[in-house]
Amino acid sequence: KQWYQRRVAITAGGTILTTVNDIRPVDMGLCELFEEVQIGNERFNLFKGCPKAKTCTLILRGGAEQFIDETERSLHDAIMIVRRALKNDSIVAGGGAIEMELSKELRNYAKTIHGKEQLLITAYAKALEIIPRQLCENAGFDSVTILNKLRQKHAQDCSGGKWMGMDISSEDIADNFIACVWEPSIVKRNALTAACEACCVILSIDETVKNPNSNYQAPNAMPGM
């Protein structure tokens, strides 16, 4: 509750007081409109027209609790992406475009490697194609057809081909950089770094421990139970 009090005080430009004695005009905040509104089964106090307001409140409603939780997570992800984009102005095309371009570059680089490292680089390039494939499956598209088109476009030696990605609106591929489907490059770098670290942790496991009592059956148990 103290967090809400501080937020209201900062927004209205007032001061939190412990007593109502000797209240000064400078301690009073300003608000053009204050109203109490009932939304659903709950009542909310709305402060409108505060001079120092830099934030807003979003009220999420839904038929079930899991829908509200999923909407909150999606909204939080969207806000964090915008925050990242404002702090880091370097962007890349989304919709699987950057993953397909990285996959192409890694496959070309793997051909210049002599040894078993070529297999690792090729596997990494293949793993990057999971992102556009999953996007196609989530949208209900034919992932094989879309990926084949993306491979063909990214294989061409042209500057516009590297930003080709999946287009949900046309159910085809498009230049997502021109279509303003962007993602902060720092998000992609962090995702690739986290994926590599997780893979290294899994590969570093040389032995697993199994509970010997997991398949234990009670002596007096009936057959087939």
Secondary structure as the mmCIF struct_conf table of DSSP 4:
data_model
#
loop_
_struct_conf.conf_type_id
_struct_conf.id
_struct_conf.beg_label_comp_id
_struct_conf.beg_label_asym_id
_struct_conf.beg_label_seq_id
_struct_conf.end_label_comp_id
_struct_conf.end_label_asym_id
_struct_conf.end_label_seq_id
HELX_RH_AL_P HELX_RH_AL_P1 GLN A 2 ALA A 12
TURN_TY1_P TURN_TY1_P1 GLY A 13 GLY A 13
BEND BEND1 THR A 18 THR A 18
BEND BEND2 VAL A 20 VAL A 20
TURN_TY1_P TURN_TY1_P2 ASN A 21 ASP A 22
HELX_RH_3T_P HELX_RH_3T_P1 PRO A 25 ASP A 27
BEND BEND3 GLU A 32 GLU A 32
STRN STRN1 LEU A 33 ILE A 39
TURN_TY1_P TURN_TY1_P3 GLY A 40 ASN A 41
STRN STRN2 GLU A 42 LYS A 48
BEND BEND4 GLY A 49 GLY A 49
TURN_TY1_P TURN_TY1_P4 PRO A 51 LYS A 52
BEND BEND5 GLY A 63 ALA A 64
HELX_RH_AL_P HELX_RH_AL_P2 GLU A 65 LYS A 87
STRN STRN3 ILE A 91 ALA A 93
TURN_TY1_P TURN_TY1_P5 GLY A 94 GLY A 96
HELX_RH_AL_P HELX_RH_AL_P3 ALA A 97 ALA A 110
TURN_TY1_P TURN_TY1_P6 LYS A 111 THR A 112
BEND BEND6 GLY A 115 GLY A 115
TURN_TY1_P TURN_TY1_P7 LYS A 116 LYS A 116
HELX_RH_AL_P HELX_RH_AL_P4 GLU A 117 LEU A 128
TURN_TY1_P TURN_TY1_P8 GLU A 129 GLU A 129
HELX_RH_AL_P HELX_RH_AL_P5 ILE A 130 ALA A 139
TURN_TY1_P TURN_TY1_P9 GLY A 140 GLY A 140
HELX_RH_AL_P HELX_RH_AL_P6 SER A 143 ALA A 155
BEND BEND7 GLN A 156 ASP A 157
HELX_RH_3T_P HELX_RH_3T_P2 SER A 159 TRP A 163
STRN STRN4 MET A 164 ASP A 167
TURN_TY1_P TURN_TY1_P10 ILE A 168 GLU A 171
STRN STRN5 ASP A 172 ASP A 175
TURN_TY1_P TURN_TY1_P11 ASN A 176 CYS A 180
STRN STRN6 TRP A 182 PRO A 184
HELX_RH_AL_P HELX_RH_AL_P7 SER A 185 LEU A 203
TURN_TY1_P TURN_TY1_P12 SER A 204 SER A 204
TURN_TY1_P TURN_TY1_P13 PRO A 212 ASN A 215
TURN_TY1_P TURN_TY1_P14 PRO A 219 ASN A 220
HELX_LH_PP_P HELX_LH_PP_P1 ALA A 221 MET A 222
TURN_TY1_P TURN_TY1_P15 PRO A 223 GLY A 224
#
